[in-house]
Amino acid sequence: MNIVQILQQAICHYKVGEFQEAESLCRGILTEDPFHPDANHNLGIILKQGRQLEPALVFFKTALEAAA
């Protein structure tokens, strides 16, 4: 599976409320590519959903920097 497919899986898990699975998949992508903008953005959303605001901000910031 490539990164795009893994990210799509993570989004599907998120949409059905499987946040731990979505987080795990995003973190797996970031292990391979720490500055992947979409994985950072989605992980930020997942963490925000879990009210982990400060860690979420770090991932949002990285997503913005990587996309610039």
C-alpha positions as CSV (number, residue, x, y, z in Angstrom):
1,M,0.0,0.0,0.0
2,N,1.3,3.5,-0.8
3,I,1.0,6.6,1.3
4,V,-2.1,7.9,-0.5
5,Q,-3.9,4.7,0.1
6,I,-2.9,4.6,3.8
7,L,-4.1,8.2,4.2
8,Q,-7.4,7.3,2.6
9,Q,-7.8,4.5,5.0
10,A,-7.0,6.8,7.9
11,I,-9.7,9.2,6.7
12,C,-12.2,6.4,6.4
13,H,-11.5,5.2,10.0
14,Y,-11.9,8.8,11.2
15,K,-15.2,9.2,9.5
16,V,-16.7,6.2,11.3
17,G,-15.3,7.2,14.7
18,E,-12.3,4.8,14.8
19,F,-9.9,7.5,16.0
20,Q,-7.2,5.2,17.3
21,E,-6.9,3.4,14.0
22,A,-6.9,6.7,12.1
23,E,-4.2,8.1,14.4
24,S,-2.1,5.0,14.1
25,L,-2.2,5.1,10.3
26,C,-1.2,8.8,10.2
27,R,1.6,8.2,12.6
28,G,2.8,5.4,10.4
29,I,2.9,7.7,7.4
30,L,4.8,10.3,9.5
31,T,7.4,7.7,10.5
32,E,8.2,7.4,6.8
33,D,7.7,11.0,5.9
34,P,7.7,13.3,8.9
35,F,6.8,16.4,6.9
36,H,3.9,14.9,4.9
37,P,1.4,17.8,4.9
38,D,-1.8,15.8,4.7
39,A,-0.8,13.3,7.3
40,N,0.2,16.1,9.7
41,H,-3.0,17.9,9.0
42,N,-5.2,14.9,9.6
43,L,-3.3,13.9,12.7
44,G,-3.9,17.4,14.0
45,I,-7.6,17.0,13.4
46,I,-7.7,13.6,15.1
47,L,-5.9,15.0,18.2
48,K,-8.1,18.0,18.2
49,Q,-11.1,15.7,18.2
50,G,-9.6,14.0,21.3
51,R,-9.1,17.4,22.9
52,Q,-5.4,17.2,22.8
53,L,-5.1,20.7,21.6
54,E,-1.4,21.5,22.2
55,P,-0.1,18.4,20.4
56,A,-2.6,19.1,17.6
57,L,-1.2,22.5,17.1
58,V,2.3,21.1,16.5
59,F,1.0,18.9,13.7
60,F,-1.1,21.7,12.2
61,K,2.0,24.0,12.2
62,T,4.1,21.3,10.6
63,A,1.4,20.7,7.9
64,L,1.4,24.5,7.1
65,E,5.2,24.7,6.9
66,A,5.4,21.6,4.8
67,A,2.8,22.8,2.4
68,A,4.5,26.2,2.0
